[in-house]
Amino acid sequence: MTMYQPNSEQELADLLRDADALLAVQGGATRGVNIAGAPLSTCALKGVRLYEPGALTLVAGAGTPLPEVEALLAAENQRLAFEPSDLRGLLGSDGIPTLGGAIATNTSGPRRIQSGAARDFLLGVRFVDGMGQIIKNGGRVMKNVTGYDLVKLMAGSHGTLGVLSEVSLKVLPSPECSGTLIWENLDWQASLAVFSAALNSPYDVTGAARLPAFGTKPAQTLIRVEGFEASVSYRLSQLSGHLKTIAQPAEMAMDVVRNAQLWRSVRDVESFVGKEGDLWRSSIKPGDMPAFVAALDGEHMIDWAGGLIWSLVPKGIDARVALNGFGGHCTLLRGAHHLSRFQPEPAPLAALSAGLRKKFDPRGILNVGLMG
């Protein structure tokens, strides 16, 4: 099958205007998604067009590799605060994650509970809709963000409303230090109690997760704090004392390498890399986490203080059955091909979504069937 890879925004617009068949839009093709249609890659639409460290803004082509963006920011001691994940190991895919892919999927790592998701840092977009029209929305700096709602709409649209060609983002300074409190072998209810107490404290927690047991390594409940080294050390000490009535932490980790490894493991769900089974990603009310994992047979990794659950389950198991009585939604990341990838939407919401797709892609050629 022909792979389309336009080298410019105008080439992309011409391609979409003249398209007479389904197109499967992709960035670095790292998400392992199979969509009907000829592949349309944005990888050639790359390059940083504007970076102003003093203004905390960056503008880049949608196909710009994420590692390139992160290296550029790191040289100025800055970062993408939404902590985009790299799921290639988990999903068994290759390619290189792109900036546009991170925005199109509204990716967000463990820091979401404090900083937000990708859409919260999106200032502006350029994209081509299903009719081949080039659309610009939003701005390039925080002082000039017009049409903000459409900018937000493109984040998480998974290429169904248009093909991103350029994105403008707010970036943030990197912290001087990161530290983590670690508990071992806490059960689900105790982990939830730790999460709740930590997030309701005044110590500005930027990560709250639970890694499953792996080999001889016990299950670990994690609380992260970031900032200046003296402040991190003080806040972790205070948190340790504050939380010891629930359980005494086994370790207070301040080592740079150790912290990076721990939170990369959470961000990229490394606990399940190379393991057999179907993989589900569930978003629920944090307080329902213990009951939900008890209702779903499998291994679980917890993020967002219980609000995000990654589950590795026996092949063919439908994790959505466990949602009955809880609410929330489940996304199928790997396996169970007879099931839809995304949670079926309630009728009113499905009608709204279909109306939006009809407006932006009236011929129905972009990532058809992906969102239901």
C-alpha positions as CSV (number, residue, x, y, z in Angstrom):
1,M,0.0,0.0,0.0
2,T,1.2,3.5,-0.8
3,M,2.7,5.5,2.1
4,Y,2.0,9.2,1.7
5,Q,4.6,11.5,3.3
6,P,4.1,15.2,2.3
7,N,7.1,17.4,2.6
8,S,5.2,20.6,3.3
9,E,1.9,21.9,4.6
10,Q,0.9,22.8,1.1
11,E,1.7,19.3,-0.2
12,L,-0.4,17.9,2.7
13,A,-3.3,20.2,1.7
14,D,-3.1,19.2,-1.9
15,L,-3.0,15.5,-1.0
16,L,-6.1,15.8,1.2
17,R,-8.0,17.9,-1.3
18,D,-7.5,15.3,-4.0
19,A,-7.9,12.2,-1.8
20,D,-10.5,9.7,-3.0
21,A,-9.9,6.9,-0.5
22,L,-9.5,6.4,3.2
23,L,-6.3,7.7,4.9
24,A,-4.6,6.4,8.1
25,V,-3.0,9.4,9.7
26,Q,0.1,8.8,11.8
27,G,3.1,10.5,13.2
28,G,5.9,8.2,14.2
29,A,3.7,5.1,14.1
30,T,4.6,4.2,17.7
31,R,1.1,3.5,19.0
32,G,0.5,0.2,17.3
33,V,-2.9,1.3,15.9
34,N,-4.3,-0.5,12.8
35,I,-6.6,1.8,10.8
36,A,-8.2,1.2,7.4
37,G,-6.7,3.3,4.6
38,A,-3.4,4.3,3.0
39,P,-0.8,5.5,5.6
40,L,-0.3,9.2,5.8
41,S,2.8,10.2,7.7
42,T,3.6,13.6,9.1
43,C,7.2,12.7,9.8
44,A,8.5,15.0,7.0
45,L,6.7,18.0,8.5
46,K,9.5,18.5,11.0
47,G,11.8,21.1,12.4
48,V,11.7,23.7,15.2
49,R,10.4,27.0,13.7
50,L,10.7,29.2,16.8
51,Y,12.1,28.7,20.3
52,E,12.2,31.5,22.8
53,P,13.4,30.3,26.2
54,G,12.8,33.6,27.8
55,A,9.1,33.6,26.7
56,L,8.8,29.8,27.5
57,T,7.4,29.1,24.0
58,L,8.2,26.7,21.2
59,V,6.8,26.3,17.7
60,A,7.6,23.1,15.7
61,G,6.4,21.0,12.9
62,A,4.1,18.2,13.9
63,G,6.5,15.6,12.6
64,T,9.4,16.8,14.8
65,P,10.8,13.9,16.8
66,L,10.1,14.2,20.5
67,P,13.7,13.3,21.5
68,E,14.9,16.3,19.4
69,V,12.5,18.6,21.1
70,E,13.4,17.4,24.6
71,A,17.1,17.7,23.9
72,L,16.7,21.3,22.7
73,L,14.7,22.2,25.8
74,A,17.2,20.4,28.1
75,A,20.0,22.5,26.7
76,E,18.2,25.5,28.2
77,N,17.2,23.7,31.4
78,Q,13.6,23.5,30.2
79,R,11.1,20.7,29.6
80,L,7.7,19.5,28.3
81,A,6.0,19.5,31.7
82,F,3.2,17.1,30.5
83,E,5.8,14.3,30.5
84,P,5.0,12.6,27.2
85,S,5.2,8.8,27.3
86,D,7.2,6.5,25.0
87,L,5.2,3.3,24.7
88,R,7.3,1.6,22.0
89,G,8.6,-1.0,24.4
90,L,5.1,-1.7,25.8
91,L,3.4,-1.9,22.4
92,G,6.3,-3.6,20.5
93,S,6.4,-0.8,17.9
94,D,9.3,1.0,16.3
95,G,9.6,4.5,14.8
96,I,10.2,7.7,16.7
97,P,7.5,9.5,18.7
98,T,6.6,12.9,17.3
99,L,5.5,16.2,18.8
100,G,2.3,16.1,16.8
101,G,1.5,12.6,17.8
102,A,1.8,13.6,21.5
103,I,-0.7,16.4,20.9
104,A,-3.0,14.4,18.7
105,T,-3.3,11.8,21.5
106,N,-3.3,14.4,24.3
107,T,-0.6,12.3,26.0
108,S,0.3,13.0,29.6
109,G,2.6,11.3,32.1
110,P,2.7,11.1,35.9
111,R,2.9,14.8,36.3
112,R,-0.7,15.3,35.0
113,I,-2.0,15.4,38.6
114,Q,-0.1,18.6,39.1
115,S,0.6,20.2,35.7
116,G,-2.1,18.9,33.4
117,A,-2.0,17.1,30.0
118,A,-0.6,18.1,26.6
119,R,-3.7,20.2,25.8
120,D,-3.0,22.4,28.8
121,F,0.2,23.6,27.2
122,L,-1.0,24.0,23.7
123,L,-1.1,27.6,22.5
124,G,-1.8,27.3,18.8
125,V,-2.1,24.8,15.9
126,R,-1.9,24.7,12.2
127,F,-3.7,21.8,10.5
128,V,-5.3,20.7,7.3
129,D,-8.9,19.5,7.5
130,G,-10.5,16.7,5.5
131,M,-11.3,19.0,2.6
132,G,-7.7,20.1,2.2
133,Q,-8.2,23.5,3.8
134,I,-5.3,24.9,5.8
135,I,-6.5,26.2,9.2
136,K,-4.6,28.3,11.7
137,N,-5.9,28.7,15.2
138,G,-4.5,30.1,18.4
139,G,-1.2,32.0,18.7
140,R,2.5,31.5,19.1
141,V,2.9,33.1,22.5
142,M,0.9,33.0,25.7
143,K,-0.2,36.7,25.3
144,N,-1.8,36.0,21.9
145,V,-4.0,32.9,22.1
146,T,-7.1,33.4,19.9
147,G,-9.6,30.7,19.1
148,Y,-8.5,28.8,22.2
149,D,-11.4,26.2,22.1
150,L,-10.5,24.9,18.7
151,V,-6.9,24.6,19.8
152,K,-8.0,22.4,22.7
153,L,-10.3,20.4,20.4
154,M,-7.4,19.2,18.2
155,A,-5.6,17.8,21.3
156,G,-6.9,14.3,21.7
157,S,-8.7,14.2,18.3
158,H,-6.4,11.3,17.1
159,G,-6.3,12.7,13.6
160,T,-10.0,12.4,13.0
161,L,-10.7,16.1,12.6
162,G,-7.6,17.1,10.6
163,V,-3.9,16.5,10.1
164,L,-1.7,18.6,12.3
165,S,1.2,20.4,10.5
166,E,2.5,22.7,13.3
167,V,2.0,23.2,17.0
168,S,2.8,26.0,19.4
169,L,3.5,25.1,23.0
170,K,4.2,26.6,26.4
171,V,7.3,25.0,28.0
172,L,8.5,25.2,31.6
173,P,11.8,25.3,33.5
174,S,13.2,22.0,34.7
175,P,13.4,21.6,38.5
176,E,16.7,21.6,40.2
177,C,15.9,18.3,42.0
178,S,13.4,15.5,42.2
179,G,12.8,13.2,45.2
180,T,10.6,10.2,45.9
181,L,9.1,8.6,48.9
182,I,8.9,4.8,48.4
183,W,6.7,2.3,50.3
184,E,6.9,-1.4,49.7
185,N,4.1,-4.0,49.5
186,L,1.2,-1.6,50.5
187,D,-2.1,-3.0,49.5
188,W,-4.5,-1.1,47.2
189,Q,-6.4,0.6,50.0
190,A,-3.3,1.7,51.9
191,S,-1.8,3.0,48.6
192,L,-5.0,5.1,48.0
193,A,-4.8,6.4,51.6
194,V,-1.2,7.5,50.9
195,F,-2.1,9.2,47.7
196,S,-5.1,11.0,49.2
197,A,-3.1,12.3,52.2
198,A,-0.1,13.4,50.1
199,L,-2.2,15.2,47.5
200,N,-4.2,17.0,50.3
201,S,-1.0,18.1,51.9
202,P,0.6,21.5,51.2
203,Y,3.8,19.9,49.8
204,D,3.1,20.2,46.0
205,V,3.2,16.5,45.0
206,T,4.0,16.0,41.3
207,G,3.6,12.2,41.1
208,A,1.6,9.5,42.9
209,A,1.9,6.0,41.5
210,R,2.1,2.3,42.4
211,L,4.3,-0.2,40.5
212,P,3.4,-3.9,40.6
213,A,5.7,-6.5,42.0
214,F,8.2,-7.7,39.4
215,G,10.4,-10.8,40.0
216,T,12.0,-10.4,43.4
217,K,11.2,-6.7,43.5
218,P,8.2,-5.9,45.7
219,A,5.3,-3.6,44.8
220,Q,6.2,0.0,45.3
221,T,4.0,3.0,46.1
222,L,5.6,6.2,45.1
223,I,5.1,9.9,45.9
224,R,7.2,12.5,44.0
225,V,8.2,16.1,44.9
226,E,10.2,18.4,42.6
227,G,11.9,21.8,43.0
228,F,15.0,23.3,44.7
229,E,17.0,20.6,46.5
230,A,16.6,22.1,50.0
231,S,12.9,22.5,49.4
232,V,12.5,18.9,48.1
233,S,14.4,17.5,51.0
234,Y,12.3,19.4,53.5
235,R,9.0,18.6,51.9
236,L,9.8,14.9,51.6
237,S,10.8,14.8,55.3
238,Q,7.6,16.5,56.3
239,L,5.5,14.2,54.1
240,S,7.2,11.2,55.6
241,G,6.2,12.3,59.0
242,H,2.7,13.2,57.9
243,L,2.2,9.8,56.2
244,K,3.8,7.5,58.7
245,T,0.4,7.1,60.5
246,I,-0.7,5.2,57.4
247,A,2.6,3.4,56.8
248,Q,6.3,4.3,57.3
249,P,8.1,4.9,54.0
250,A,10.9,2.3,53.2
251,E,13.0,4.9,51.4
252,M,13.4,8.5,50.6
253,A,15.2,8.6,47.2
254,M,17.0,11.8,46.2
255,D,19.4,10.3,43.7
256,V,19.0,11.8,40.2
257,V,19.4,8.5,38.3
258,R,17.2,6.5,40.7
259,N,14.4,9.1,40.4
260,A,14.6,9.2,36.6
261,Q,14.4,5.4,36.4
262,L,11.4,5.2,38.8
263,W,9.3,7.8,37.0
264,R,10.3,6.6,33.5
265,S,9.0,3.2,34.6
266,V,5.7,4.8,35.5
267,R,5.5,7.0,32.4
268,D,6.3,4.3,29.9
269,V,4.6,1.4,31.8
270,E,7.8,-0.6,31.8
271,S,6.4,-3.1,34.3
272,F,4.5,-4.8,31.5
273,V,7.1,-4.6,28.7
274,G,7.6,-8.1,27.2
275,K,4.7,-9.7,29.1
276,E,1.9,-11.6,27.4
277,G,-1.7,-10.6,27.7
278,D,-4.1,-7.8,26.7
279,L,-3.4,-4.3,27.8
280,W,-6.0,-1.8,29.0
281,R,-5.8,1.8,30.1
282,S,-8.6,2.8,32.4
283,S,-9.6,6.2,33.8
284,I,-11.8,6.2,36.8
285,K,-12.6,8.1,40.0
286,P,-9.5,7.6,42.2
287,G,-11.5,6.5,45.2
288,D,-12.9,3.6,43.1
289,M,-9.4,2.2,42.4
290,P,-9.3,-0.6,45.0
291,A,-12.7,-2.0,44.1
292,F,-12.0,-1.7,40.3
293,V,-8.7,-3.7,40.5
294,A,-10.4,-6.3,42.7
295,A,-13.1,-6.7,40.0
296,L,-10.6,-7.1,37.1
297,D,-8.4,-10.2,37.0
298,G,-4.8,-9.3,36.1
299,E,-1.8,-7.1,37.0
300,H,-2.2,-3.4,37.5
301,M,0.0,-0.3,37.5
302,I,-1.5,2.8,39.1
303,D,-0.9,6.4,38.2
304,W,-2.5,9.8,38.8
305,A,-3.2,8.8,42.5
306,G,-5.5,6.0,41.4
307,G,-7.3,7.9,38.6
308,L,-5.3,6.0,35.9
309,I,-5.0,2.2,35.8
310,W,-2.9,0.2,33.4
311,S,-4.1,-3.4,33.4
312,L,-2.5,-6.5,31.9
313,V,-5.2,-9.1,31.7
314,P,-5.6,-12.6,30.2
315,K,-6.3,-12.5,26.4
316,G,-9.9,-11.9,25.4
317,I,-10.9,-10.3,28.8
318,D,-13.1,-7.2,28.4
319,A,-12.0,-4.7,31.1
320,R,-15.1,-2.6,30.4
321,V,-17.2,-5.2,32.2
322,A,-15.4,-4.2,35.5
323,L,-16.5,-0.6,35.0
324,N,-20.1,-1.5,35.8
325,G,-21.1,0.6,38.8
326,F,-18.0,2.7,38.7
327,G,-18.2,4.9,35.6
328,G,-15.1,6.1,33.8
329,H,-13.8,4.6,30.6
330,C,-11.3,2.0,29.3
331,T,-9.1,2.1,26.2
332,L,-7.7,-1.0,24.6
333,L,-4.0,-0.6,23.9
334,R,-3.1,-4.1,22.8
335,G,-5.0,-7.4,22.0
336,A,-8.7,-8.4,22.0
337,H,-9.1,-7.3,18.4
338,H,-12.9,-8.1,18.4
339,L,-13.4,-5.1,20.8
340,S,-13.3,-1.4,19.9
341,R,-10.2,0.5,20.9
342,F,-12.1,3.3,22.7
343,Q,-15.0,3.2,25.1
344,P,-18.3,3.5,23.2
345,E,-19.7,6.9,23.9
346,P,-23.2,7.6,25.3
347,A,-25.7,8.4,22.5
348,P,-25.8,12.3,23.0
349,L,-22.0,12.5,23.1
350,A,-21.6,10.2,20.1
351,A,-23.9,12.4,18.1
352,L,-21.9,15.5,19.1
353,S,-18.6,13.7,18.1
354,A,-20.1,12.6,14.8
355,G,-21.2,16.1,14.1
356,L,-17.8,17.5,14.7
357,R,-16.2,14.9,12.4
358,K,-18.8,15.6,9.7
359,K,-17.9,19.3,9.9
360,F,-14.1,18.9,9.7
361,D,-14.0,15.8,7.5
362,P,-17.3,15.7,5.6
363,R,-16.1,13.0,3.2
364,G,-15.1,10.7,6.1
365,I,-11.6,9.9,5.0
366,L,-9.5,10.5,8.1
367,N,-8.8,7.7,10.6
368,V,-12.2,6.2,10.0
369,G,-13.4,3.9,12.7
370,L,-10.7,4.8,15.2
371,M,-13.0,6.8,17.6
372,G,-16.1,4.7,17.0
